[in-house]
Amino acid sequence: MPIPEPPDVSYWDASPALRELLSAKLNRADLDWAAPQLAAMGDAAARTVAPLAAIADRESPRLVTHDPRGNRVDRIDYHPSYREMQRLAYGSGMVGMKYDETTLAAHPAAVQLTGFALGYLFAMAEMGLYCPVCMTDGVARILTLHGGRERFGATIDRLASTRLESLWTGAMFLTEKTGGSDVGANETIARRDASGGWSLTGTKWFCSNVDAGAILATARPEGGAAGTKGLRTWLILREQAQGLTIDRIKEKLGVRSMPTGEVMLDSVPAEEVGDFHSIAEMLNLSRLYNSVAAIAVMGRAILEARHYIERRRAFGKPVIEHALARETLLDAEAEQLGALYLTFETVELLGKADRGDERAARERRFLTPVVKAVTGKLAVPVASECMELIGGNAYIEESPLPRLLRDAQVLPIWEGTTNILALDALRAAKKDAGHLVTLERIAKVLPGEAMALEDAFSTIDERQARGWMDNFARALEIALLREAGDDVAAERLQRRPLGLVPGAFV
Ligand SMILES: Cc1cc2nc3c(=O)[nH]c(=O)nc-3n(C[C@H](O)[C@H](O)[C@H](O)COP(=O)(O)OP(=O)(O)OC[C@H]3O[C@@H](n4cnc5c(N)ncnc54)[C@H](O)[C@@H]3O)c2cc1C
């Protein structure tokens, strides 16, 4: 066959590193509970979601502003392929399990790891919808942490639903024309109305999953302090959101299955949830989702590339038997593996922190921006390299690679650009020294590197933040791979600068 057929393999079966990693992190009972769910998702993602994702990307959602009688409706019309993917994603419990008391009691140490592992397999097929999944989890988490079941029980139940009929998805409206990174510059105002409630007025410039049922938004109470200090976090329920209009949905490079809107808020009723830190915690969760999306895009691209070059022949033998092609693939695989270990380490820390482990909470606060930055940045060159390994047939829209590459490019931008995250990691290290917890671990495997990272930190200035962060992430990847006994990949990463393009990230 001159042009190989695409792979037909469950993504769970095709993910030996994930299986090993979970076997190491979960106890027997938790693994017995998680594995069948992951096997089912691996199969559904490869055989059902992947073909639907290609359709949903082509048939992007449409904004319907008015009904036939001219009334404003601001509705989003989705293609049935998107609805079916939603049913599979939310129906798997990847969000719902985190809020289900029976599951939490039975598998406290497994819920975050399993939820994110399900998400990884799903996002290998479809990254666009993984963004709304992330925000649905995020809103449910913030409401659980700030007010809990007593105040927000009914909304949390809707967000945690595994049935589309009762599901409300989530969204977060922070970015305005005046600021994405600098959200403290934003201008949306919260005012008390005559009945003592609050309402929001302003414009929001990037609103993904714009028709969500439950939205967290930032706004400043009238006369409040400047900067993020004066911002507060508000809950808008779509069914009560008179005054919310969607001006447009954006034409995007990637993640086209999911609508990102521009929104006008005109005295929209809202309930106060907390100060700016409340939504900052949602951002931290989103950054972890972003890392999972990044390793998923890389994992899928590599799966496609390996399958192809094992079958495609050039100069009388399979491409993979040509030393340089093989080397290129092995480099990409090692990069993805390191990123996978980094990401799931942070997922485990999130679970531990949620169960009251202070040390894990400090380490997680530091590692979250680091891991988001390096995995998001890496997803683009890895997807590109895999496209090139396959060659011309991967540049054509019948291949999933063009979509993977377009989708990947958002990963270094949203949830904080790489520079913003490097500065955030430095802030976290200076504030509560979470990096020292990680350095202890790196020191066991790479004592020289650990010392160099600590020395560099004592004199670091802003301009060196990215180089330091990249070196830190690379050292931790190697330490994690060595701990897991994967010396071959560890040695490969040790020989390489972070990223596939030498020097591109420093
Ligand atoms: C597809 C898509 C969907 C999105 N969905 C949402 C959403 O649902 N909700 C939401 O709130 N937002 C959303 N965003 C917005 C996204 O979070 C912002 O685009 C992002 O945070 C960057 O902000 P900005 O675009 O305003 O860039 P700016 O903040 O204007 O930054 C421009 C450049 O300046 C750099 N920069 C800024 N400050 C510094 C500094 N101190 N040091 C060094 N460099 C600096 C940045 O790194 C960047 O390179 C979405 C964006 C995209 C592309």
Ligand as a Chemical Component Dictionary entry (heavy atoms), coordinates in Angstrom:
data_LIG
# 
_chem_comp.id                   LIG 
_chem_comp.type                 NON-POLYMER 
_chem_comp.pdbx_formal_charge   0 
_chem_comp.three_letter_code    LIG 
# 
loop_
_chem_comp_atom.comp_id 
_chem_comp_atom.atom_id 
_chem_comp_atom.alt_atom_id 
_chem_comp_atom.type_symbol 
_chem_comp_atom.charge 
_chem_comp_atom.model_Cartn_x 
_chem_comp_atom.model_Cartn_y 
_chem_comp_atom.model_Cartn_z 
_chem_comp_atom.pdbx_ordinal 
LIG C1  C1  C 0 -9.002  31.209 21.397 1  
LIG C2  C2  C 0 -8.930  32.010 22.644 2  
LIG C3  C3  C 0 -9.889  31.824 23.606 3  
LIG C4  C4  C 0 -9.847  32.565 24.786 4  
LIG N1  N1  N 0 -10.814 32.365 25.738 5  
LIG C5  C5  C 0 -10.826 33.143 26.852 6  
LIG C6  C6  C 0 -11.863 33.004 27.831 7  
LIG O1  O1  O 0 -12.718 32.144 27.729 8  
LIG N2  N2  N 0 -11.866 33.840 28.881 9  
LIG C7  C7  C 0 -10.924 34.798 29.061 10 
LIG O2  O2  O 0 -11.000 35.520 30.045 11 
LIG N3  N3  N 0 -9.920  34.944 28.152 12 
LIG C8  C8  C 0 -9.852  34.138 27.072 13 
LIG N4  N4  N 0 -8.839  34.289 26.145 14 
LIG C9  C9  C 0 -7.900  35.368 26.303 15 
LIG C10 C10 C 0 -6.503  34.932 26.705 16 
LIG O3  O3  O 0 -6.499  34.484 28.020 17 
LIG C11 C11 C 0 -5.581  36.127 26.456 18 
LIG O4  O4  O 0 -5.466  36.286 25.059 19 
LIG C12 C12 C 0 -4.211  35.931 27.070 20 
LIG O5  O5  O 0 -4.286  35.920 28.472 21 
LIG C13 C13 C 0 -3.245  37.036 26.647 22 
LIG O6  O6  O 0 -3.823  38.291 26.820 23 
LIG P1  P1  P 0 -3.888  39.346 25.614 24 
LIG O7  O7  O 0 -4.310  38.606 24.408 25 
LIG O8  O8  O 0 -4.709  40.497 26.043 26 
LIG O9  O9  O 0 -2.414  39.790 25.410 27 
LIG P2  P2  P 0 -1.666  40.948 26.221 28 
LIG O10 O10 O 0 -1.909  40.781 27.667 29 
LIG O11 O11 O 0 -1.973  42.252 25.611 30 
LIG O12 O12 O 0 -0.156  40.572 25.920 31 
LIG C14 C14 C 0 0.513   40.910 24.693 32 
LIG C15 C15 C 0 1.959   40.450 24.809 33 
LIG O13 O13 O 0 2.571   41.120 25.884 34 
LIG C16 C16 C 0 3.264   40.204 26.700 35 
LIG N5  N5  N 0 3.326   40.720 28.068 36 
LIG C17 C17 C 0 2.356   41.328 28.773 37 
LIG N6  N6  N 0 2.797   41.650 29.987 38 
LIG C18 C18 C 0 4.090   41.275 30.054 39 
LIG C19 C19 C 0 5.092   41.336 31.047 40 
LIG N7  N7  N 0 4.861   41.843 32.264 41 
LIG N8  N8  N 0 6.318   40.857 30.748 42 
LIG C20 C20 C 0 6.584   40.294 29.555 43 
LIG N9  N9  N 0 5.676   40.213 28.580 44 
LIG C21 C21 C 0 4.434   40.687 28.824 45 
LIG C22 C22 C 0 2.456   38.927 26.604 46 
LIG O14 O14 O 0 3.232   37.789 26.949 47 
LIG C23 C23 C 0 2.086   38.951 25.123 48 
LIG O15 O15 O 0 3.130   38.396 24.391 49 
LIG C24 C24 C 0 -8.827  33.516 24.982 50 
LIG C25 C25 C 0 -7.851  33.693 23.997 51 
LIG C26 C26 C 0 -7.891  32.945 22.846 52 
LIG C27 C27 C 0 -6.840  33.159 21.807 53 
# 
loop_
_chem_comp_bond.comp_id 
_chem_comp_bond.atom_id_1 
_chem_comp_bond.atom_id_2 
_chem_comp_bond.value_order 
_chem_comp_bond.pdbx_ordinal 
LIG C1  C2  SING 1  
LIG C2  C3  SING 2  
LIG C2  C26 DOUB 3  
LIG C3  C4  DOUB 4  
LIG C4  N1  SING 5  
LIG C4  C24 SING 6  
LIG N1  C5  DOUB 7  
LIG C5  C6  SING 8  
LIG C5  C8  SING 9  
LIG C6  O1  DOUB 10 
LIG C6  N2  SING 11 
LIG N2  C7  SING 12 
LIG C7  O2  DOUB 13 
LIG C7  N3  SING 14 
LIG N3  C8  DOUB 15 
LIG C8  N4  SING 16 
LIG N4  C9  SING 17 
LIG N4  C24 SING 18 
LIG C9  C10 SING 19 
LIG C10 O3  SING 20 
LIG C10 C11 SING 21 
LIG C11 O4  SING 22 
LIG C11 C12 SING 23 
LIG C12 O5  SING 24 
LIG C12 C13 SING 25 
LIG C13 O6  SING 26 
LIG O6  P1  SING 27 
LIG P1  O7  DOUB 28 
LIG P1  O8  SING 29 
LIG P1  O9  SING 30 
LIG O9  P2  SING 31 
LIG P2  O10 DOUB 32 
LIG P2  O11 SING 33 
LIG P2  O12 SING 34 
LIG O12 C14 SING 35 
LIG C14 C15 SING 36 
LIG C15 O13 SING 37 
LIG C15 C23 SING 38 
LIG O13 C16 SING 39 
LIG C16 N5  SING 40 
LIG C16 C22 SING 41 
LIG N5  C17 SING 42 
LIG N5  C21 SING 43 
LIG C17 N6  DOUB 44 
LIG N6  C18 SING 45 
LIG C18 C19 SING 46 
LIG C18 C21 DOUB 47 
LIG C19 N7  SING 48 
LIG C19 N8  DOUB 49 
LIG N8  C20 SING 50 
LIG C20 N9  DOUB 51 
LIG N9  C21 SING 52 
LIG C22 O14 SING 53 
LIG C22 C23 SING 54 
LIG C23 O15 SING 55 
LIG C24 C25 DOUB 56 
LIG C25 C26 SING 57 
LIG C26 C27 SING 58 
# 
